[in-house]
Amino acid sequence: MLNRNLIESIDDQPLIQTFWKDSHTGRANPHNLFAYLNHTKVAEHVADWILRS
């Protein structure tokens, strides 16, 4: 996204704790789309980005 100039920067947020599990391994998968959107801060950033677009 940075290379395509779709965003200006990427900032790491605090560790995302998630209950979403990988359907193949059964392990927690914090990089699952649902896990990101389930996190309040991430969801707020995504909603703000959508509203500004």
Buried (B, 14 or more C-beta within 10 A) or exposed (E): EEEEEEEEEEEEEEEBEBEBEEEEEEEBBEEBEEBBEBBEEBEEBEEEEEEEE
